[in-house]
């Protein structure tokens, strides 16, 4: 086919496509009406995947999304269960040294492991962090809509802790679950105002790539394993 004919056909298809109005995104199955947004959600919620209005539904959606993204979802219904789950991870994974920071929640469970700790909120050598089997961090929030953990350099032990060790463990409290991306950004503004942390990252499953033959490979540019310990009890609060 002559090049000019190919170009004409491509342009004709583009013109035809532009004449058709695109349907609104993420409509539900009940008559094609957008899912109602709560007062906390910004106007652009209509362009984002819908999220249940009830907290239990949001927990269920987060778990579903996280598991689909190859993360390990570990709900903890008591401080004892949080400690036991973390200890089981340490034993099964044969951790010898952990990287962590001053956790606002769950520090007792980490200390119970009785393993050498490299604290990234104190002076440390990058080479030492590279030798850690796991990086245990807090998070700013968990986002139900995407199954992501939002971390920051301010609240999650700096920039390297969630990247260098091959296993990343996030310890989160139920008060840190938010429904969607809009609420995640709003929570940052409430906490930090205009002085946002210099580093923010949405951790959505373990590191991955599918660049070669569309074959999913985990651990391409960061941790190969992500575990999320979710404390659903109310005995404590985030500092």
Secondary structure, DSSP 8 states (H G I E B T S, - for coil): --HHHHHHHHHHHHHHHHTS----SSB-SSTT-B----TTS-GGGGGS----SSHHHHHHHHHHHHHHTT-EEEEESSHHHHHHHHHHHHHHHT-SEEEE---SS-HHHHHHT--EEEETTS---HHHHHT-SEEEE--SEEETTTTEEEEETTTTTSSSTTTSSSEEEEEEEGGGEESSHHHHHHHHHHHHTT---S-EEEE-SS-EE-TTTT--EESSSS-SEEEEEEE---S----
